């Protein structure tokens, strides 16, 4: 059996300014692994390489990486984060999950709470859901806007959602200019596969805790969500801050693709360990001599 071909992340990248119809994007691709052991070997190689790059990112201390995961319920965001990031030093990686905003958060603009959680230079930050919820669930269920205390003229703007998308794109461009590299991953799950995963959460007692009846309500708005995601991806995928549509019906495939996206993104940076001057090197060698001789 021939080995699966290397992963070309360009296949999953949304081109800037391109109109999107998610029905034309696959939710599954040919299997990227030969067997369970081959999958494990490939994922382990990816996590090891990611760990090396994260250490260099930290030492270089000029860039940070923000990874945003968005998806419909049961698409595998938590599993992808857990498996792909398993080899990364916890001190160099932070994961944030954004739920319903608090009263304090509602007293600020919609980007405020997520910007407080942005990764520092040298670190990887992961947003499990993000400010994109403000142009997804809020767009599908606009009654949520009533709690956001927005001025009447803002709500009455002729292109309210376009304004929000431009605010996001502008904010991401600002972050990129200042050293934060942003990668956005949409785990593209089919409606049939979501149904099967939700049923599994009911059938398997140890998964009952994962079942949320609210997921069924959101499923009723599937087509509206696909339209909102399509507009979002088209408006905010840029050469500097791209979206990747990752087929998610096969969780193992999705994890391998996500791993490759993160590795390729970091490898493209000019990361270097800080150089040591000749004078400092000589000083260190003298300290080494003293340590070896028992003088200190």
C-alpha positions as CSV (number, residue, x, y, z in Angstrom):
1,X,0.0,0.0,0.0
2,X,1.4,3.4,-1.0
3,X,1.9,6.0,1.7
4,X,-0.6,8.9,1.9
5,X,0.7,12.0,0.2
6,X,2.1,14.9,2.3
7,X,-0.4,17.4,3.5
8,X,-0.5,20.6,1.5
9,X,-2.2,23.2,3.7
10,X,-2.8,25.4,0.7
11,X,-5.7,23.1,-0.3
12,X,-7.6,24.2,2.8
13,X,-6.8,27.9,2.8
14,X,-9.5,30.4,2.0
15,X,-8.3,32.8,-0.6
16,X,-8.7,36.5,0.3
17,X,-11.7,38.2,-1.2
18,X,-13.1,34.9,-2.6
19,X,-16.8,34.3,-2.2
20,X,-17.5,31.1,-0.2
21,X,-20.1,28.4,-0.6
22,X,-19.4,25.9,2.1
23,X,-21.4,23.2,0.2
24,X,-18.5,23.2,-2.3
25,X,-15.9,22.5,0.5
26,X,-15.4,18.9,1.5
27,X,-16.1,17.7,5.0
28,X,-13.9,14.6,4.4
29,X,-10.9,13.8,2.3
30,X,-9.0,10.6,1.5
31,X,-7.5,9.1,4.6
32,X,-4.2,10.7,5.4
33,X,-2.8,7.7,7.4
34,X,-2.5,4.0,6.6
35,X,-3.4,2.6,10.0
36,X,-4.0,3.6,13.6
37,X,-0.2,3.2,14.4
38,X,0.7,5.3,11.3
39,X,-1.7,8.0,12.4
40,X,-0.1,8.0,15.8
41,X,3.4,8.2,14.3
42,X,2.4,11.1,12.1
43,X,0.7,13.0,14.9
44,X,3.6,12.4,17.3
45,X,6.1,13.7,14.6
46,X,3.9,16.8,14.2
47,X,3.6,17.5,17.9
48,X,7.4,17.0,18.4
49,X,8.2,19.5,15.6
50,X,5.6,21.9,17.0
51,X,7.3,21.6,20.4
52,X,10.7,22.5,18.9
53,X,9.2,25.5,17.1
54,X,7.4,26.7,20.2
55,X,10.6,26.6,22.2
56,X,12.3,28.7,19.5
57,X,9.3,31.0,19.3
58,X,9.8,31.6,23.1
59,X,13.5,32.1,22.8
60,X,13.2,34.5,19.8
61,X,10.6,36.6,21.7
62,X,9.5,38.7,18.8
63,X,6.3,36.9,17.7
64,X,3.3,35.2,19.2
65,X,0.8,32.8,17.6
66,X,-2.9,33.1,18.0
67,X,-4.9,30.0,16.8
68,X,-8.6,30.4,16.6
69,X,-11.0,27.4,16.4
70,X,-14.5,27.8,15.2
71,X,-17.0,25.1,14.3
72,X,-20.5,23.7,14.8
73,X,-21.1,21.7,17.9
74,X,-19.5,18.2,18.1
75,X,-17.0,19.1,15.3
76,X,-14.0,18.1,17.5
77,X,-12.5,21.4,18.6
78,X,-11.5,20.1,22.1
79,X,-10.0,16.9,20.8
80,X,-8.0,18.7,18.1
81,X,-6.6,21.1,20.7
82,X,-5.8,18.3,23.2
83,X,-4.1,16.0,20.6
84,X,-2.3,18.5,18.5
85,X,-0.9,20.5,21.4
86,X,-0.1,17.5,23.6
87,X,3.7,17.9,23.1
88,X,3.9,21.6,23.7
89,X,5.3,23.0,27.0
90,X,2.2,24.1,29.0
91,X,4.1,27.3,30.0
92,X,4.3,28.3,26.4
93,X,0.6,27.7,25.5
94,X,-2.6,29.1,26.8
95,X,-6.1,28.0,25.9
96,X,-9.2,30.1,26.4
97,X,-12.8,29.2,25.8
98,X,-15.3,32.0,25.6
99,X,-18.8,31.4,26.8
100,X,-21.6,33.9,27.4
101,X,-20.2,37.4,28.1
102,X,-20.4,38.7,31.7
103,X,-22.0,41.9,32.7
104,X,-18.6,43.6,32.8
105,X,-17.7,42.3,29.3
106,X,-21.1,43.6,28.0
107,X,-20.1,47.1,29.1
108,X,-17.2,47.0,26.6
109,X,-17.0,46.6,22.8
110,X,-17.3,43.0,21.5
111,X,-13.5,42.6,21.0
112,X,-12.5,43.7,24.5
113,X,-12.8,40.4,26.4
114,X,-10.9,38.4,23.9
115,X,-8.1,40.9,23.5
116,X,-7.4,40.7,27.2
117,X,-6.5,37.0,26.5
118,X,-4.1,37.6,23.6
119,X,-0.8,35.6,23.8
120,X,2.3,37.4,24.9
121,X,5.4,37.4,22.7
122,X,6.9,34.0,22.5
123,X,3.7,32.2,23.4
124,X,0.9,30.3,21.6
125,X,-2.6,31.3,22.4
126,X,-5.6,29.2,21.5
127,X,-9.2,30.5,21.4
128,X,-11.8,27.8,21.5
129,X,-14.5,29.9,20.0
130,X,-13.7,33.6,19.9
131,X,-14.9,37.1,18.9
132,X,-16.1,35.4,15.7
133,X,-19.2,34.3,17.7
134,X,-20.3,38.0,17.4
135,X,-20.8,37.5,13.7
136,X,-22.0,33.9,13.9
137,X,-24.4,33.0,16.7
138,X,-25.3,36.6,17.3
139,X,-26.1,37.0,13.6
140,X,-28.2,33.8,13.6
141,X,-29.9,34.8,16.8
142,X,-30.0,38.6,16.6
143,X,-32.0,38.9,19.8
144,X,-28.7,38.5,21.6
145,X,-27.9,42.0,20.5
146,X,-30.4,43.4,23.0
147,X,-28.1,42.7,25.9
148,X,-25.1,44.5,24.3
149,X,-26.2,48.0,25.1
150,X,-25.3,49.3,21.6
151,X,-26.2,52.8,20.5
152,X,-29.3,53.1,18.4
153,X,-27.3,54.5,15.5
154,X,-25.0,51.5,15.6
155,X,-27.8,49.1,15.4
156,X,-29.4,51.1,12.6
157,X,-26.3,51.1,10.4
158,X,-27.2,49.9,6.9
159,X,-24.3,47.3,6.9
160,X,-24.2,46.4,10.6
161,X,-22.7,42.9,10.1
162,X,-20.3,44.2,7.4
163,X,-19.1,46.8,10.0
164,X,-18.4,44.1,12.5
165,X,-16.5,42.0,10.0
166,X,-14.4,45.0,9.1
167,X,-13.7,45.7,12.7
168,X,-12.4,42.2,13.1
169,X,-10.3,42.4,10.0
170,X,-8.8,45.7,11.0
171,X,-8.0,44.4,14.5
172,X,-6.3,41.3,13.1
173,X,-4.2,43.4,10.7
174,X,-3.1,45.6,13.7
175,X,-2.1,42.5,15.6
176,X,-0.2,41.1,12.7
177,X,1.8,44.3,12.2
178,X,2.8,44.1,15.8
179,X,4.0,40.5,15.8
180,X,1.0,38.3,16.5
181,X,0.5,35.7,13.8
182,X,-3.1,34.6,13.5
183,X,-4.3,31.3,12.1
184,X,-8.0,30.6,12.0
185,X,-9.4,27.1,11.7
186,X,-13.0,26.2,10.8
187,X,-13.6,22.5,11.4
188,X,-16.0,21.7,8.6
189,X,-18.4,19.0,9.8
190,X,-21.3,17.6,7.8
191,X,-24.8,17.7,9.2
192,X,-25.1,13.9,9.1
193,X,-21.8,13.4,10.9
194,X,-22.9,15.9,13.6
195,X,-26.1,13.8,14.0
196,X,-24.2,10.6,14.5
197,X,-21.9,12.2,17.1
198,X,-24.8,13.7,19.0
199,X,-26.5,10.2,19.0
200,X,-23.2,8.7,20.3
201,X,-23.2,11.1,23.2
202,X,-26.7,9.8,24.2
203,X,-25.9,6.1,23.6
204,X,-22.6,6.0,25.5
205,X,-23.3,6.8,29.1
206,X,-19.8,8.1,29.8
207,X,-20.4,10.7,27.1
208,X,-23.8,11.9,28.4
209,X,-22.1,14.8,30.2
210,X,-21.1,16.1,26.8
211,X,-24.6,16.3,25.5
212,X,-26.2,19.8,25.6
213,X,-29.8,20.1,24.5
214,X,-28.9,23.5,23.3
215,X,-27.0,21.8,20.5
216,X,-30.3,20.5,19.1
217,X,-31.7,24.0,19.0
218,X,-28.7,25.3,17.2
219,X,-28.9,22.4,14.7
220,X,-32.3,23.7,13.6
221,X,-30.5,26.8,12.3
222,X,-27.9,24.8,10.3
223,X,-28.4,26.6,7.0
224,X,-28.3,30.0,8.6
225,X,-25.0,29.1,10.3
226,X,-23.5,27.9,7.1
227,X,-24.4,31.2,5.4
228,X,-23.0,33.2,8.3
229,X,-19.8,31.2,8.3
230,X,-19.5,31.7,4.5
231,X,-19.8,35.5,4.8
232,X,-17.4,35.5,7.7
233,X,-14.7,33.4,6.0
234,X,-14.9,35.5,2.8
235,X,-14.7,38.8,4.6
236,X,-11.9,38.0,7.0
237,X,-9.5,35.6,5.4
238,X,-6.5,37.6,4.3
239,X,-3.0,36.7,3.2
240,X,-1.6,37.7,6.6
241,X,-4.5,36.2,8.7
242,X,-5.9,33.3,6.8
243,X,-8.8,31.0,7.4
244,X,-8.4,27.2,6.8
245,X,-11.5,25.1,6.2
246,X,-10.5,21.7,7.7
247,X,-12.6,18.7,6.8
248,X,-13.7,17.3,10.1
249,X,-15.8,14.2,9.5
250,X,-12.7,12.1,10.2
251,X,-11.3,13.4,13.5
252,X,-7.8,11.9,12.9
253,X,-7.6,13.5,9.4
254,X,-8.6,16.8,10.9
255,X,-5.9,16.6,13.7
256,X,-3.2,15.8,11.2
257,X,-4.2,18.7,9.0
258,X,-4.4,21.1,12.0
259,X,-1.0,20.0,13.1
260,X,0.5,20.6,9.7
261,X,-1.0,24.1,9.5
262,X,0.5,25.1,12.9
263,X,3.9,23.6,12.0
264,X,4.0,25.3,8.6
265,X,3.0,28.6,10.1
266,X,5.7,28.7,12.7
267,X,8.3,27.3,10.3
268,X,7.7,30.1,7.9
269,X,8.8,32.7,10.6
270,X,12.4,33.7,10.8
271,X,12.8,32.2,14.3
272,X,16.3,32.1,15.8
273,X,17.8,31.4,19.2
274,X,19.5,34.6,20.5
275,X,23.1,34.7,19.4
276,X,26.0,34.6,21.9
277,X,28.8,37.1,21.5
278,X,32.4,36.1,21.5
279,X,32.9,37.9,24.8
280,X,30.0,36.2,26.5
281,X,31.1,32.8,25.1
282,X,34.5,33.3,26.6
283,X,32.9,34.3,29.9
284,X,30.7,31.2,29.9
285,X,33.7,28.9,29.2
286,X,35.5,30.4,32.1
287,X,32.6,29.8,34.4
288,X,32.5,26.2,33.1
289,X,36.2,25.8,33.9
290,X,35.5,27.0,37.4
291,X,32.6,24.7,37.9
292,X,34.5,21.7,36.6
293,X,37.5,22.5,38.9
294,X,35.3,22.9,41.9
295,X,36.3,26.5,42.4
296,X,32.6,27.7,42.6
